[in-house]
Amino acid sequence: MKTLHKFILKSYIGPFVMTFFIAMFVFFMMFIFKYIDDFVGKGLGAGVLSELFFYFSLTTIPMALPLAILLSSLMTFGNLGEHFELSALKSAGLSLQRIMLPLVMTIVLISISAFYFSNNILPRTNLKAGSLLYDVRESKPALLFKDGVFNNSIEGFSMRVGKKEQDGKTLHDVLIYDHSAMQGNNVVLYAKKGKMEETADKMFLVINLENGVSYKDMVDNAKDARTHPLVRDKFVERTIRYDLSQFKMQRTNEDLFKNNYQMLNLSQLHGTVDSLNYKIEKRKTDFGKQLRKSYYNKSTELLAKADSGKKVSTISVTDYVAKLPKSEKINIVETASNIARSAKAYAESVNNDYYADYYSMLKYNIEWHRKFTLSIACLVLFFIGAPLGAIIRKGGLGMPVVISVIFFIIFHILSITGEKLAKEGSIPVFEGMWMATFVLLPVGIFLTYKATADSTLFDASSYLGWFKKIGNRFSKKSGNS
């Protein structure tokens, strides 16, 4: 490897690693803010949270990688231009393309790695993250007692603690409503003091109550409903055990999620799209056959019998119906109406199923194209960032960050807009998923051309000079006149 290549790569790797992890952190925090309500109060262990955060940090790579390439390439060439290293290299006879060559090869390798990640690792990561997030959302909040507030977390019981001491175990003024028998709040228990602890396996909550009394309203038979007998029981000490298994997060079988379009690789997506396309075409073919067989034939059979024994084809429908009694005419109209309603309901059902499969197929097609758009986006954004850095000649995290964010926002908006239009079927999937690339690729080519020609694209004085020339021309013409 030449010294120049080592120098360029060394100048690029540092900013790339830094911006990549900064971008990952920013997108990861967006995930935390989005799902924070699903985590708080669930009593999730460090292991579950670490696993969830790890998987979701991997899912941020498709967003963080293009931004990191754009920002780091802009910073690298901005630093080279700011310190006149780029000018020195060009004065030595090296073109901008020659200077960019080692980074182009590096970005190509990164793009290939991004495709491998998107096709092989990301589907598995989405499966793990999606199933784990589902389990976290479905798990019940942790059993927490607040002073003077009723807690209904334990099924069949409503509990209130007057005061809980700082040790988190000692309770005062404990009131428990037991409606586990589904007969209302007919059992009430009160104790002046208590102590609660979880068993070693965390499966049961044990509450030891002291100096209390329980009340039970007897509703075992009809006589009790009239007399309302009440059983009161005082106790010095009583132990109650509650099952906490319902508060433990249950892991769902991942096979239930594996057919989601985000959990499939290219070959699986292609197979699913083919299956859906075949299903859609078959449904359209079977619709006409089923409609003719089940409804059209019924309507013709309705007129198939005449009182004279003639076939319908030999007499007019009007003459046939005119000969029938009023009751039979009404029966024919009602039967025909029922057939029409059934046919309409069948057509609506087939239409709904058709569009459900159609929009599902669009999602799988979109995900298929997404595998490639990530890799190409890395290349396109590099050819925007590197020439821009060579033109503006500003390094660091100031101007490069501003420009990178602007271009990334444009890229992101175009990507989201194209994907949304493709999901709605407004435009073909290919056009929607490659919209951002088609728009920004000419920008990258234009900027590369301008940077190669040492264009003063962002030099305000060049534009002022151009306006001055126009002003001088107008002044000369007015003077001559």
Secondary structure, 3 states (H helix, E strand, C coil): CCHHHHHHHHHHHHHHHHHHHHHHHHHHHHHHHHHHHHHCCCCCCHHHHHHHHHHHHHHCHHHHHHHHHHHHHHHHHHHHHHCCHHHHHHHCCCCHHHHHHHHHHHHHHHHHHHHHHHHHHHHHHHHHHHHHHHHHHHCCCCCCCCECCEECCCCCEEEEEEEECCCCCEEEEEEEEECCCCCCCCEEEEEEEEEEEECCCCCEEEEEEEEEEEEEECCCCHHHHHHCCEEEEEEEEEEEEEECHHHCCCCCCHHHCCCCHHHCCHHHHHHHHHHHHHHHHHHHHHHHHHHHHHHHHHHHHCCCCCCCCCCHHHCCHHHHHHCCCHHHHHHHHHHHHHHHHHHHHHHHHHHHHHHHHHHHHHHHHHHHHHHHHHHHHHHHHHHHHHHHHHHHCCCCCCHHHHHHHHHHHHHHHHHHHHHHHHHCCCCCHHHHHCHHHHHHHHHHHHHHHHHHCCCCCCCHHHHHHHHHHHHHHHHHHHHHC
